[in-house]
Amino acid sequence: MKKNYLNILRCPRTKSKLSLEILEEVDGRIKEGNLVSENKSSTYPITNFIPRFVPSSNYADNFGLQWNEFSRTQLDSFTKKTITFDRFWKATGWDSKRMEGQHVLDVGCGSGRFAEICLKTKAIVVAIDFSSAVDAAYNNFGKNENLFLIQADIYDLPFAENTFPYIYSLGVLQHTPDVKKSFDSIVKFLRPGGFICVDYYWKRFISVIHPKYALRPITKHMNKDKLFSIVKKSVPGLLKVSNLLISIPIFGKFLSRFIPVANYKGTYDLNAAELLEWSLLDTHDWFSPAYDNPQTKSTVENWCKENDLVDIEIFHGGHLVARGKKPNS
């Protein structure tokens, strides 16, 4: 953490400004320290350069394991492809030139997949995650002067309301305990005139018959290390079966959907090793989250209207995307 980021932080409990206690500083960054509320009632540690506003263990532990294990898998800088770039700009539709120097809130940053795209616009990216994925993001991009990483709770964010001109949350909200409450929570921090973009798993018939929903009642309760071990052992064989089915004319691709493995063959231009790694990551992502709550188009549109957003657009862009703008006050 850098000292100049202190001004955007607030105590999530009292909403007051925070003071800084420095225990260890490295090259102008606070490696270890504390953030203290004005009335001294609340103290939040800074550990390994990252302010921590949540317990070290929580319902997102599986994501922490996942993103620290696959910390670079989906980064465009690692794949040398534009997979994440294309998804981000298709979803947001934002003007990258207008983002330079602006504060952008990344809700559920994981290992920094979308933050990497945002940083290239020279925006100031404030990236939060509930899990230890923030450590993976710091290892990837922590030296970037425009990135401020925070471990925080989406329902109790450490900012003043109406702070950010841009907010996005991609691939995240369906994995929170209360999806509507999560959306309502982040909209509060959008500045009047600001833009927001979120996406969700799409609730439709083809989602209901997804094989993960038959197994998740078991897998989501499993020990995270045991589940991860099972996924690593079974994915290579399941991929072979899936690829065999895909090769069947006409019905093969449909039949392959019933094999419980993420398969991006023919979807992304990745080599065999990359396809396996993406499959491991996303198959684990299917079965490990404590929560998995797809949404309908009408539901997310109503949420946008209830939050008084304007210029609302709801469309399918890989996921069910919702974007809009907070009116100027």
C-alpha positions as CSV (number, residue, x, y, z in Angstrom):
1,M,0.0,0.0,0.0
2,K,1.1,3.5,-0.8
3,K,0.4,6.4,1.6
4,N,-1.4,8.5,-1.1
5,Y,-4.2,5.9,-1.3
6,L,-5.2,6.5,2.3
7,N,-7.5,9.3,1.3
8,I,-9.9,7.0,-0.5
9,L,-10.3,4.6,2.4
10,R,-13.0,4.6,5.0
11,C,-13.7,2.4,8.0
12,P,-16.3,-0.1,6.9
13,R,-17.9,-0.1,10.4
14,T,-17.9,3.6,11.3
15,K,-17.5,5.2,7.8
16,S,-14.9,7.5,9.3
17,K,-11.5,8.2,7.8
18,L,-8.6,6.0,8.7
19,S,-5.2,6.8,10.1
20,L,-2.1,4.9,9.3
21,E,0.4,3.1,11.6
22,I,3.5,2.0,9.7
23,L,5.4,-1.0,11.0
24,E,7.5,-1.7,7.9
25,E,8.0,0.3,4.8
26,V,9.8,-1.0,1.6
27,D,10.6,1.3,-1.3
28,G,7.8,3.8,-0.4
29,R,5.2,1.1,0.1
30,I,3.7,0.0,3.4
31,K,4.4,-3.7,3.8
32,E,3.2,-4.1,7.4
33,G,1.1,-1.8,9.5
34,N,-2.4,-0.9,10.7
35,L,-5.3,1.2,9.6
36,V,-7.2,2.7,12.6
37,S,-10.7,4.3,12.7
38,E,-11.0,7.9,14.0
39,N,-12.6,6.7,17.3
40,K,-9.9,4.0,17.7
41,S,-12.6,1.3,17.9
42,S,-11.5,-0.6,14.8
43,T,-8.1,-1.7,13.6
44,Y,-7.4,-3.3,10.2
45,P,-4.0,-4.9,9.4
46,I,-1.8,-4.2,6.4
47,T,0.0,-7.5,5.7
48,N,2.4,-8.1,2.8
49,F,1.5,-4.7,1.3
50,I,-2.3,-5.3,1.3
51,P,-4.9,-3.8,3.7
52,R,-7.0,-6.6,5.1
53,F,-10.6,-5.8,6.1
54,V,-11.8,-9.5,6.4
55,P,-10.9,-12.6,8.3
56,S,-8.0,-14.6,6.8
57,S,-10.4,-17.6,6.2
58,N,-13.9,-17.2,4.7
59,Y,-16.4,-18.7,2.2
60,A,-14.1,-17.7,-0.7
61,D,-11.1,-19.8,0.4
62,N,-11.5,-22.1,-2.6
63,F,-11.1,-19.1,-4.9
64,G,-7.9,-18.1,-3.0
65,L,-6.5,-21.6,-3.6
66,Q,-7.6,-21.5,-7.2
67,W,-6.1,-18.1,-8.1
68,N,-2.9,-18.6,-6.3
69,E,-2.5,-22.0,-8.2
70,F,-3.5,-20.6,-11.6
71,S,-2.3,-17.0,-11.0
72,R,-1.2,-16.4,-14.6
73,T,-3.3,-18.8,-16.6
74,Q,-5.9,-16.3,-17.9
75,L,-3.6,-13.3,-18.2
76,D,-3.3,-12.0,-21.8
77,S,0.3,-11.1,-21.1
78,F,0.9,-14.8,-20.4
79,T,-1.2,-16.4,-23.2
80,K,-0.2,-13.8,-25.7
81,K,-3.8,-13.8,-26.8
82,T,-6.6,-11.2,-26.5
83,I,-9.1,-13.4,-24.7
84,T,-9.5,-11.2,-21.6
85,F,-9.1,-8.0,-23.5
86,D,-11.9,-8.9,-25.8
87,R,-14.2,-10.0,-23.0
88,F,-13.6,-6.8,-21.0
89,W,-14.2,-4.3,-23.7
90,K,-17.2,-6.2,-25.2
91,A,-18.8,-6.3,-21.7
92,T,-18.1,-2.7,-20.6
93,G,-18.2,-0.8,-23.9
94,W,-16.3,2.0,-22.2
95,D,-14.0,4.5,-23.9
96,S,-10.5,3.6,-22.9
97,K,-9.2,7.2,-23.6
98,R,-11.6,8.7,-21.0
99,M,-10.4,6.3,-18.3
100,E,-6.9,7.6,-18.0
101,G,-6.2,9.0,-14.5
102,Q,-9.7,7.9,-13.3
103,H,-10.4,5.7,-10.3
104,V,-11.8,2.3,-11.4
105,L,-13.1,-0.2,-8.8
106,D,-12.5,-3.9,-9.7
107,V,-14.8,-6.0,-7.5
108,G,-13.6,-9.5,-7.2
109,C,-10.2,-9.1,-9.0
110,G,-8.9,-12.7,-8.6
111,S,-5.3,-12.8,-9.8
112,G,-5.7,-9.5,-11.7
113,R,-7.0,-10.8,-15.1
114,F,-9.2,-7.7,-15.8
115,A,-7.1,-5.3,-13.8
116,E,-4.3,-5.9,-16.3
117,I,-6.5,-4.7,-19.1
118,C,-7.7,-1.7,-17.1
119,L,-4.2,-0.7,-16.1
120,K,-3.2,-0.3,-19.7
121,T,-5.6,2.6,-20.0
122,K,-3.5,4.4,-17.2
123,A,-6.5,4.3,-14.9
124,I,-6.0,4.1,-11.2
125,V,-7.3,0.6,-10.4
126,V,-8.6,-0.1,-6.9
127,A,-9.0,-3.9,-6.9
128,I,-10.7,-5.8,-4.1
129,D,-11.2,-9.5,-3.5
130,F,-12.7,-11.4,-0.5
131,S,-10.1,-14.1,-0.8
132,S,-6.3,-14.5,-0.7
133,A,-6.4,-14.1,-4.5
134,V,-5.3,-10.5,-3.8
135,D,-1.9,-12.0,-3.0
136,A,-1.7,-13.6,-6.5
137,A,-2.7,-10.3,-8.0
138,Y,0.0,-8.5,-6.0
139,N,2.6,-11.0,-7.2
140,N,1.4,-10.3,-10.8
141,F,1.0,-6.6,-10.8
142,G,1.9,-5.2,-7.4
143,K,4.7,-3.1,-8.7
144,N,2.4,-1.1,-10.9
145,E,2.1,2.4,-9.4
146,N,-1.6,2.6,-10.5
147,L,-2.8,-0.5,-8.7
148,F,-4.2,-0.5,-5.1
149,L,-5.1,-4.0,-3.9
150,I,-7.4,-4.5,-0.9
151,Q,-8.8,-7.7,0.7
152,A,-12.4,-6.7,1.6
153,D,-16.0,-7.8,1.8
154,I,-18.4,-6.7,-1.0
155,Y,-21.1,-6.1,1.7
156,D,-18.8,-3.9,3.7
157,L,-16.5,-2.0,1.4
158,P,-14.0,0.4,2.9
159,F,-14.8,3.5,0.8
160,A,-17.0,6.5,0.9
161,E,-20.2,6.3,-1.2
162,N,-20.2,8.0,-4.7
163,T,-16.4,7.6,-5.1
164,F,-15.8,5.8,-8.4
165,P,-16.5,6.9,-11.9
166,Y,-16.1,3.3,-13.1
167,I,-17.0,0.0,-11.4
168,Y,-16.9,-3.4,-12.9
169,S,-17.4,-6.9,-11.5
170,L,-17.0,-9.8,-14.1
171,G,-17.4,-13.4,-13.2
172,V,-18.0,-12.7,-9.5
173,L,-21.5,-11.7,-8.3
174,Q,-23.1,-15.1,-8.9
175,H,-20.6,-16.5,-6.3
176,T,-21.8,-14.3,-3.5
177,P,-24.4,-15.3,-0.8
178,D,-27.0,-12.7,-1.9
179,V,-26.5,-11.6,-5.5
180,K,-29.0,-8.7,-5.4
181,K,-27.5,-7.4,-2.2
182,S,-24.1,-7.6,-3.8
183,F,-25.2,-5.5,-6.8
184,D,-27.0,-3.0,-4.6
185,S,-23.9,-2.7,-2.4
186,I,-21.4,-1.8,-5.2
187,V,-23.8,0.7,-7.0
188,K,-23.6,2.9,-3.8
189,F,-20.0,3.5,-4.5
190,L,-20.6,4.7,-8.1
191,R,-20.1,8.4,-8.6
192,P,-23.0,10.4,-10.2
193,G,-22.4,10.3,-14.0
194,G,-20.3,7.1,-13.5
195,F,-20.5,3.8,-15.4
196,I,-21.0,0.3,-14.0
197,C,-20.7,-3.1,-15.7
198,V,-21.3,-6.5,-14.1
199,D,-22.0,-10.0,-15.5
200,Y,-23.6,-13.2,-14.2
201,Y,-24.1,-16.8,-15.2
202,W,-27.3,-16.8,-17.3
203,K,-30.2,-18.6,-15.9
204,R,-31.8,-20.6,-18.7
205,F,-32.7,-24.2,-19.6
206,I,-29.2,-25.0,-20.9
207,S,-27.8,-23.8,-17.6
208,V,-30.2,-26.0,-15.6
209,I,-29.0,-29.2,-17.3
210,H,-25.3,-28.3,-16.8
211,P,-23.7,-31.3,-15.1
212,K,-22.1,-29.2,-12.4
213,Y,-25.4,-28.7,-10.8
214,A,-25.9,-32.4,-10.3
215,L,-22.5,-32.7,-8.4
216,R,-22.3,-29.4,-6.6
217,P,-24.4,-30.4,-3.7
218,I,-21.5,-32.7,-2.8
219,T,-18.5,-30.9,-4.1
220,K,-19.2,-27.5,-2.6
221,H,-19.0,-29.1,0.9
222,M,-15.7,-31.0,0.3
223,N,-12.4,-30.1,1.8
224,K,-10.9,-27.6,-0.7
225,D,-7.5,-29.4,-1.0
226,K,-9.2,-32.8,-1.5
227,L,-11.5,-31.4,-4.2
228,F,-8.6,-29.7,-5.9
229,S,-6.7,-33.0,-6.0
230,I,-9.7,-34.8,-7.5
231,V,-10.1,-32.2,-10.2
232,K,-6.4,-32.4,-11.1
233,K,-6.6,-36.2,-11.4
234,S,-9.8,-36.5,-13.3
235,V,-9.7,-33.5,-15.8
236,P,-7.2,-35.0,-18.3
237,G,-9.3,-38.2,-18.7
238,L,-12.6,-36.3,-18.9
239,L,-11.1,-33.9,-21.5
240,K,-10.3,-36.9,-23.7
241,V,-13.9,-38.1,-23.5
242,S,-15.2,-34.6,-24.1
243,N,-13.0,-34.2,-27.2
244,L,-14.1,-37.6,-28.5
245,L,-17.7,-36.6,-28.3
246,I,-17.0,-33.3,-29.9
247,S,-15.6,-35.1,-32.9
248,I,-19.0,-36.8,-33.5
249,P,-20.9,-35.0,-36.4
250,I,-24.0,-33.0,-35.7
251,F,-24.7,-34.0,-32.1
252,G,-21.2,-34.3,-30.7
253,K,-20.9,-30.8,-29.3
254,F,-24.2,-31.1,-27.5
255,L,-23.4,-34.5,-26.0
256,S,-20.0,-33.2,-24.8
257,R,-21.9,-30.8,-22.5
258,F,-22.9,-33.7,-20.3
259,I,-19.3,-34.5,-19.4
260,P,-18.4,-32.6,-16.2
261,V,-15.3,-30.8,-17.5
262,A,-14.7,-27.3,-19.0
263,N,-13.5,-27.7,-22.5
264,Y,-12.4,-24.7,-24.7
265,K,-11.3,-26.6,-27.7
266,G,-12.5,-24.7,-30.7
267,T,-13.5,-21.8,-28.5
268,Y,-10.1,-20.2,-27.8
269,D,-6.9,-20.4,-29.8
270,L,-4.8,-22.2,-27.1
271,N,-2.3,-25.0,-27.4
272,A,-2.9,-28.4,-25.7
273,A,-1.1,-27.5,-22.5
274,E,-3.0,-24.2,-22.2
275,L,-6.3,-25.9,-22.9
276,L,-5.6,-28.4,-20.1
277,E,-4.7,-25.6,-17.7
278,W,-7.8,-23.6,-18.5
279,S,-9.9,-26.7,-18.1
280,L,-8.4,-27.4,-14.7
281,L,-9.0,-23.9,-13.6
282,D,-12.6,-23.6,-14.8
283,T,-13.6,-27.1,-13.8
284,H,-12.5,-26.3,-10.3
285,D,-14.4,-23.1,-10.6
286,W,-17.6,-25.0,-11.4
287,F,-17.5,-27.3,-8.4
288,S,-15.7,-25.4,-5.6
289,P,-17.7,-22.2,-4.9
290,A,-19.9,-22.1,-1.9
291,Y,-22.5,-20.2,-4.0
292,D,-23.5,-20.4,-7.6
293,N,-26.6,-18.3,-8.5
294,P,-27.4,-17.7,-12.2
295,Q,-29.7,-14.9,-13.0
296,T,-32.3,-14.1,-15.6
297,K,-32.3,-11.1,-18.0
298,S,-35.5,-9.6,-16.5
299,T,-34.1,-9.9,-12.9
300,V,-30.9,-8.1,-13.5
301,E,-32.7,-5.4,-15.6
302,N,-35.0,-4.8,-12.7
303,W,-32.1,-4.5,-10.3
304,C,-30.6,-1.8,-12.5
305,K,-33.9,0.1,-12.6
306,E,-34.3,-0.2,-8.8
307,N,-30.9,1.5,-8.4
308,D,-32.1,4.3,-10.7
309,L,-29.5,3.5,-13.4
310,V,-29.9,4.9,-16.9
311,D,-28.7,3.9,-20.3
312,I,-29.2,0.3,-19.2
313,E,-28.1,-2.5,-21.5
314,I,-28.6,-6.2,-20.9
315,F,-27.1,-8.7,-23.3
316,H,-25.4,-12.0,-23.7
317,G,-21.6,-11.5,-24.1
318,G,-20.3,-14.9,-23.0
319,H,-22.1,-14.2,-19.7
320,L,-25.2,-12.2,-19.0
321,V,-23.9,-8.7,-19.0
322,A,-25.6,-5.7,-17.4
323,R,-24.2,-2.2,-17.8
324,G,-25.5,1.3,-17.1
325,K,-24.8,4.7,-15.8
326,K,-25.7,6.6,-12.5
327,P,-27.5,9.8,-13.4
328,N,-25.8,13.1,-12.6
329,S,-27.3,14.6,-9.4
